[in-house]
Amino acid sequence: MSTDTPKGDRIAKVLARAGVASRREAERMIEAGRVSVNGKKITSPALNVTESDKISVDGQPLAEAEPPRLWLYHKPAGLVTTARDEKGRPTVFDNLPEGMPRVMSVGRLDLNSEGLLLLTNDGEIKRRLELPTTGWLRKYRVRVKGAPTDEMLEPLRKGLTVDGERFQPMEVTLDRQQGANAWLTIGLREGRNREIRRAAEAVGLTVNRLIRVSYGPFRLGDLKEGEVEEIKGRVLRDQLGLDKEFKPTAKPHPKRRRPAGPPRRRS
């Protein structure tokens, strides 16, 4: 029996690399019969392809993969991070500056959250940055109603269970009290659905503003609401350990503009 490893890469990985979707989403597209290889529709992602194979998605030839790119984006509150919203709400992707290529978000920020959102044209980068094993710390400035004490915050630091879901210990610092509200800095290494809001509610606090300020080594800095900034190729290689040369495309950088979303709120 032959033990040779099939040549090429898994079809879902190739689709992700081309920016069609994340690897998991690409597998769902394959199972739905939306992908063809050499003119034949496939329904299983258990297939390796090479550069000589002709791949199409929804009847359209797969575009040649661009070099991997990563952007910082200052997401305003009031935008959802899905490509399409069943409720018709404005999305992040509707409000990006003109000239941006097709991109995917790395993780999500919920409708009412704001701050740093990473965007990439490469599904493999998305997958790598979202893996829990990456272990990158994500930091948030969090405004809560009330006057929290260290005793109230201690369960967050130790880790707690909310509605049967276990949240890992968070790094929590009480920064200042500001009238009826207090500002906290919270760091966590995994991002579950509305984790900070739910954990805060469990200890008697209500979050009324949440701003992500960093994701691993990438920081929001002074990036203004609605703006994007591309990470330089050298930094991308260093931080992600990319094993191939990164060469930015010749396309001009998109002009920055503020989206026609909700006005920026003041603290």
C-alpha positions in Angstrom: 0.0 0.0 0.0 1.3 3.4 -0.9 2.1 5.7 1.9 3.0 8.7 -0.2 1.5 12.0 0.9 -0.8 13.5 -1.7 0.7 16.4 -3.6 -0.6 20.0 -3.1 -2.7 21.5 -0.4 -6.2 20.8 0.9 -8.8 22.5 -1.2 -10.2 24.5 1.8 -6.7 25.8 2.6 -6.3 27.0 -1.0 -9.7 28.8 -0.9 -8.8 30.4 2.4 -5.4 31.5 1.1 -7.2 33.1 -1.9 -9.3 35.1 0.5 -12.6 33.4 -0.4 -13.5 32.6 3.2 -12.0 31.1 6.3 -11.0 27.5 6.1 -14.0 26.4 8.1 -16.4 28.5 5.9 -14.7 27.2 2.8 -15.4 23.6 3.9 -19.1 24.5 4.3 -19.1 26.0 0.8 -17.6 22.8 -0.5 -20.2 20.6 1.2 -22.9 22.8 -0.2 -21.7 22.0 -3.8 -20.5 25.5 -4.6 -16.9 24.5 -5.5 -15.7 22.7 -8.7 -12.2 21.3 -9.5 -11.3 20.7 -13.1 -15.0 21.1 -14.1 -16.3 18.6 -11.6 -18.4 19.7 -8.6 -17.0 18.4 -5.3 -18.8 18.0 -2.0 -16.0 16.8 0.3 -13.0 18.9 1.5 -10.8 15.8 1.7 -9.1 16.7 -1.5 -5.6 18.0 -2.3 -5.1 20.3 -5.2 -2.0 21.7 -7.0 -1.4 24.8 -9.1 -2.3 22.9 -12.2 -5.9 22.3 -11.0 -8.6 24.7 -12.2 -10.8 25.7 -9.3 -14.1 27.6 -9.5 -16.5 28.9 -6.9 -20.1 29.5 -7.8 -19.1 29.1 -11.4 -16.4 31.7 -11.3 -12.7 30.9 -11.6 -10.7 31.2 -8.4 -8.6 34.4 -8.5 -4.9 34.1 -8.0 -4.0 34.5 -4.3 -2.6 37.9 -3.4 0.2 38.1 -0.8 -1.1 37.9 2.7 -2.0 41.3 4.2 -3.3 42.6 7.5 -5.0 45.9 8.5 -5.9 47.6 11.7 -9.4 49.0 11.7 -11.0 51.3 14.3 -14.5 49.9 14.4 -17.2 52.4 15.5 -20.1 51.2 17.7 -23.3 50.4 15.8 -21.7 48.2 13.1 -21.9 44.4 13.0 -18.9 42.4 11.9 -20.8 39.9 9.7 -20.6 40.2 5.9 -24.4 40.3 5.7 -26.9 41.0 8.4 -30.3 39.5 8.4 -31.7 42.5 10.2 -30.4 44.9 7.6 -28.0 46.6 10.1 -24.9 48.4 8.7 -21.8 46.2 8.7 -18.1 46.9 9.0 -17.6 45.8 5.4 -20.2 48.4 4.2 -18.2 51.1 5.8 -14.6 50.4 4.8 -12.6 53.0 2.8 -12.8 52.8 -0.9 -10.1 50.7 -2.6 -9.9 48.0 0.1 -9.8 44.5 -1.3 -12.1 41.8 -0.1 -11.2 41.2 3.6 -12.4 39.1 6.6 -12.4 40.1 10.2 -10.2 38.3 12.7 -12.7 37.4 15.4 -15.6 39.8 16.1 -16.6 42.8 18.1 -20.3 42.9 18.9 -22.7 45.6 17.7 -22.1 48.0 20.7 -18.4 47.4 21.0 -15.8 49.5 19.4 -12.0 49.8 18.9 -9.4 47.6 17.3 -10.6 45.0 14.7 -8.0 43.2 12.6 -8.9 42.6 8.9 -7.1 40.3 6.5 -7.3 39.1 2.9 -6.0 35.7 3.9 -8.1 33.0 5.5 -5.1 31.2 6.9 -4.0 34.3 8.8 -7.5 34.6 10.1 -7.5 31.1 11.4 -4.0 31.4 12.9 -4.9 34.5 14.8 -8.2 33.1 16.1 -6.8 29.9 17.4 -6.9 29.7 21.2 -3.4 28.2 21.1 -2.1 31.5 19.8 -2.6 32.8 23.3 -2.3 36.5 22.4 -3.6 38.9 25.0 -6.5 41.1 24.0 -6.9 44.3 26.0 -10.1 46.4 26.5 -10.9 49.7 28.1 -14.2 49.0 29.8 -16.6 51.5 31.3 -19.0 50.1 33.9 -21.9 51.6 35.8 -21.3 51.6 39.6 -18.3 51.7 41.9 -16.5 48.4 41.7 -14.1 47.2 44.4 -11.3 44.8 44.2 -13.4 42.3 46.1 -16.1 42.6 43.3 -13.5 42.1 40.6 -11.7 39.2 42.1 -14.0 36.5 40.6 -13.1 37.9 37.1 -9.4 37.5 38.0 -9.9 34.0 39.2 -12.2 32.8 36.4 -15.9 32.2 36.7 -18.8 30.2 35.2 -21.7 32.0 33.7 -24.8 30.1 32.5 -22.8 26.9 32.5 -19.9 28.4 30.4 -16.5 28.6 32.0 -14.6 31.9 31.5 -10.8 31.8 32.0 -9.1 34.2 34.4 -8.9 37.8 33.2 -6.4 40.5 33.9 -8.4 43.3 35.5 -7.2 46.7 36.6 -9.4 49.4 38.2 -8.2 52.6 36.5 -10.5 55.4 37.9 -13.9 56.3 39.2 -15.7 58.9 37.0 -18.9 60.0 38.6 -21.4 57.1 38.4 -19.1 55.1 36.2 -15.7 53.5 36.6 -13.1 52.6 33.9 -11.4 49.2 33.9 -8.7 47.7 31.8 -9.4 44.1 31.1 -7.2 41.6 29.3 -8.2 38.1 28.1 -6.7 35.4 25.9 -9.9 34.0 24.4 -12.9 35.8 23.0 -16.2 34.2 23.7 -19.5 35.7 22.8 -20.0 38.9 24.9 -17.6 37.5 27.4 -16.7 40.7 29.2 -20.3 42.0 29.3 -21.6 38.7 30.7 -18.8 38.3 33.2 -19.3 41.8 34.5 -23.0 41.3 34.9 -22.3 38.1 36.9 -20.5 40.3 39.5 -23.1 43.0 39.5 -21.7 45.5 37.0 -23.2 46.8 33.8 -20.9 47.6 30.9 -21.9 50.7 29.1 -18.8 51.2 26.9 -16.3 48.7 25.6 -13.2 49.5 23.5 -10.7 47.0 22.3 -7.3 48.7 22.4 -4.9 45.8 21.5 -4.8 42.3 20.0 -1.5 40.7 20.8 1.2 43.0 19.5 -1.2 45.1 17.4 -2.4 48.3 19.0 -5.2 50.7 18.3 -2.9 53.7 19.1 -4.2 57.0 17.8 -6.1 55.4 14.8 -9.3 57.4 14.4 -12.7 56.0 14.4 -13.5 54.4 10.9 -9.8 54.5 9.8 -7.7 51.6 8.6 -4.0 51.2 8.6 -2.1 48.4 6.9 0.6 46.5 8.8 3.9 46.6 7.1 5.1 43.4 5.4 8.2 43.1 7.6 6.1 43.4 10.8 3.6 40.9 9.5 6.4 38.4 8.8 8.0 38.9 12.2 4.9 38.7 14.2 3.2 35.8 12.4 6.4 33.9 11.4 5.3 33.7 7.7 7.6 31.4 5.8 7.3 33.1 2.5 8.3 36.5 1.3 5.7 39.2 1.8 5.3 41.6 -1.1 2.6 44.2 -1.0 0.5 44.6 -4.1 1.1 47.6 -6.3 -2.4 48.9 -5.6 -2.5 52.3 -3.9 -3.4 52.5 -0.2 -7.1 53.2 0.3 -8.0 56.7 1.2 -9.1 57.0 4.8 -12.6 58.2 5.5 -15.0 58.0 8.3 -18.0 55.7 7.8 -21.5 57.1 7.7 -22.2 55.4 11.0 -23.2 56.6 14.4 -21.4 59.7 15.8 -18.5 59.1 18.0 -19.4 59.1 21.7 -17.4 60.9 24.3 -16.5 59.3 27.6 
